[in-house]
Amino acid sequence: MKVRLRHCLTYDATARKPSLESLAQAAVRMAHAPRAAASLAEGWELAGNQPATARELQGLKYMDFELYVRLTGQDVDTIMRTATEHFERAGVHAAEGRSIEAINEYGKAIELYPAYTDALDKRAFSFMELGLYEKALRDLDESLYLNPEGMSAFFCKGECLMKLGHLDEAAAIFTEGQERFPEHATQFNEFLKRTRAFALTGRPA
């Protein structure tokens, strides 16, 4: 059964019944909190309607891309074609060793389509090339949130953790990876050994 969701902007509780005018000054608790549409059928009172702000739409792009495209009147094919062009240019830069240029182009692709996991992964790899492991981790975590079965992202997350000295977390990744991705068990096991050697010597392998 498909559940229809509504993206709700929630506020901290107020002492008085809110209005559209007072909500403009209210403290936001959570932006774009998803709720089942059916849960809003009873027990709620409509205060009014107003168009979504540019900031709200930008947030929606990350939560519900299809709805964002529809509300902003854009063409999804045009967005995806442009994002792919940036992705391909980034690949050329990366292949020629221009990591910073590659990162910029991957970023443009991701800005257009936030769920572009290939671009997130590739940008993370470019960050790793520059030794920017914390930045790479952010992209890898986002990629794995979108696609938990991404083997490359999962493995590279372990590698970043190892390089940053978070050895217990890295070892857990490499151990789990052998079970989740048995076809790559040898690769995960090799880096598990490197992580353990790092723990003994204090130097990354």
Secondary structure, 3 states (H helix, E strand, C coil): CCCCEEEEEEECCCCCCCCHHHHCCCCEEEEEEEEEHHHHCCCCCCCCCCCCCHHHHHHHHHHCHHHHHHHHCCCHHHHHHHHHHHHHHHHHHHHCCCHHHHHHHHHHHHHHCCCCHHHHHHHHHHHHHCCCHHHHHHHHHHHHHHCCCCHHHHHHHHHHHHHCCCHHHHHHHHHHHHHHCHHHHHHHHHHHHHHHHHHHHCCCC
